């Protein structure tokens, strides 16, 4: 409490002289300590013939209590925010004694709360939560560090003067760095023996296009990073002066029409029935009298 009571001379509170640079730059805000100091000074030097009423002091103390609660709430909110940052990628901005601004980025390992103040650990160093500048989503970092092809390239293969074809790639950064590639020519996967990767340069052997007809071929590059990044429509190969001809696809043969049926009766037509009398046809009757005709009497 004694630190809050200062000497007043000619109506001005005297300040202790301190060496420059020992304190942080004062902010244009009234803290609870300064508010309480003003209240005590007002009570100490009030006019004894016209003192302030108790109601005024109660109102000022209520205002002081509200200010203190707001600052405590702000501290709790700040600490809760710091605890939620564990495992996230952040950027903090710090200011050195010479005024240089430094940016430090990394993943928050843990949070230390001391005297109501939260500090976050990045790469083994503690930084105040007040120095927090940015919080970065993990997906954004993965997407930003993915392998890619920076510039489009149209390669030419001259069949009369064949050479290997090369183009540059970016192998990525951080967790999405690649160390090998696969190449497809018009969706046909090339054998690994005809592909070489040296640094950031991919080389396709000239043997790939020895028997290729003239034309333009699309190149697809697949990186072996954790996301298996696939890049299309960035590299093309144009073949010229080739003696090979593009084979036209064979037209499919027309199927033969269905055979006409011979009929449901059979291949030789329907057979006539022999009739109910027998196979040789019906026998003519000899008469109603019987087999022998009666003689004349």
C-alpha positions, 0 to 999 in steps of 0.5 A: 500500500505504501507504494501507492502513496506518492508525494504531492507537491503543488498539486502534482504527484512526484514520480521517482526518477528511473534509468531509461530503458528499465521500464516498458513504454507506458501505455495510454490507459488507466490501470487499477493501481493508478486508479487506486492511487488517485482515489487515495490521493483524493481522500488525503487532500480533500477540502476539510470544510467541504469533504466528499460524501460517502456516496461518492467514495462508494461509487468510485470504489464500485468503479474500481471493483468493476475495473479490477474484475474486467482486468481479471476477466481479460487475464483469464481469457488470455490464459484460456487462449494460450492453453488452446494454442498447444500443438498449433503453429503460431508466429510471435513478434518480439522487440529487442532492446535496440527496437528490432522486430523479430519474428519467430514461428513454430509449433507451441509445445506447452504453456507456462502460467506464472503470476497470472501471466501466460507464456508459450513455448516455441522451439524450447523458448518461452514467449509472452502471449502478448507477443502472439501475432498469427495462428496458422492452420495445419492444412494451410502449412501442408498446402503451402509446403507441397511439391510443385512445378513453378513454371510451365515448360514445352519440351521439344524432341527432335527425332533427327537429333534425339536428346534427353529432356529435362525440366525443373521441379520444387520438391516441397518444404517441411512435412510434405518434402518429396525425394522422388517422382513418377512420370506419366506420358499421356497416362502411360506410366514410365519405367523408373529406369528412364527417369532420373532426379538430380537436385530439382531437375527431372530428366526423361531418357530420349529412348522414351520417344524413339518410336513416338509419332509426331505430336504433342504429349502431356506429362504428369508428375507424381511426387512421393510426399505424404500427400502424393501430390500430382501435377498436370498440365504444366509440362508438354513434349512435342515430337517432330521429324519422326518417321513413325506414323500414328496408327489409326485404330482398327474399325471393329468388324460388323457382326453377322446378322441373325440366321433365319429360322427354318420353321418350327416344324423342322429343317425339311418341313412338316411331315404329313401324318399317316392317319389313324388307319395305319402307315399304308393308308385306309383299306377300302371296304368290300361291301356290307354283306361280308367278304364273299358275295352271295350267289344266285339262287 
